[in-house]
Amino acid sequence: MTTRQQETSASEFVSAIETVDLATTMNVAEEVGREYRSAYYHLNRLEEDGVVESKKIGAHLLWHTE
């Protein structure tokens, strides 16, 4: 993946988190058109980079921007 593709992906994920009513991994995955595993991977990388944060609620991770 090129740097440009990574930037586009990051902005798509951030936008999806801000757009969906309940930003679970599955809802974000559906919003960006990715499989659950792919979305989970990208969201975790964004969390490691400090771009997004997650909070575990029951069996779900809820994602949010800072």
N, C-alpha and C positions, 0 to 999 in steps of 0.2 A: 504494500500500500504506500503510495507516495504521500509526501507531506500535505499536498493540496487535498488529497482524498481524506486524510485524517482530519484536517481542519473542517472540511465540509461535513464529515460524519459527526464531529464534535458539535458543530452548530446545529445540525439536525436533531441530535439527541437533546441538547439543551432546549431547543425550541419545543420539542415534543413534551419534555418535562413541564415546561411552562404552559403548554396548551391543554393537555388532557386534564380531566377533572380529578382523577385519582392516579397519580404517576407510579403505578406498580411497574415492575419489569415487563410484564405481559402487555400492559396498556401502551407503554413506551415502544415496545417492539412492534406492535400493530401500527402505531402511528408513523413509525419510520420505515415500515415495510421490511423488517428483519425477522429472522427466527429468534425465538426466546434466547437460545444459547448465545447467539451473536450479540444480541442487545445486552445481555448480562455481562458478557466479556467487555464490550465497549463502555458500558456504564461503570464497571469496576475500574477500568483504566482511567476514566474521567475522574472518578473519586480519588484514585491515587494521585492524580495531578492537581487535586484541589479545586476542580471545576464544578463538581456536584457533590452532594452528600446523600447518604441513605440513612433510613431509620427502619428497624425491623418492628413491624406491627403484626403480632401473631405469626402466621406463616409467610407473610409478605414483606418485601422490601419496598418502602416508599422512597422515591427519589425526589430531591429538591435542589434548587440552585441556592447559592449562598446569599 
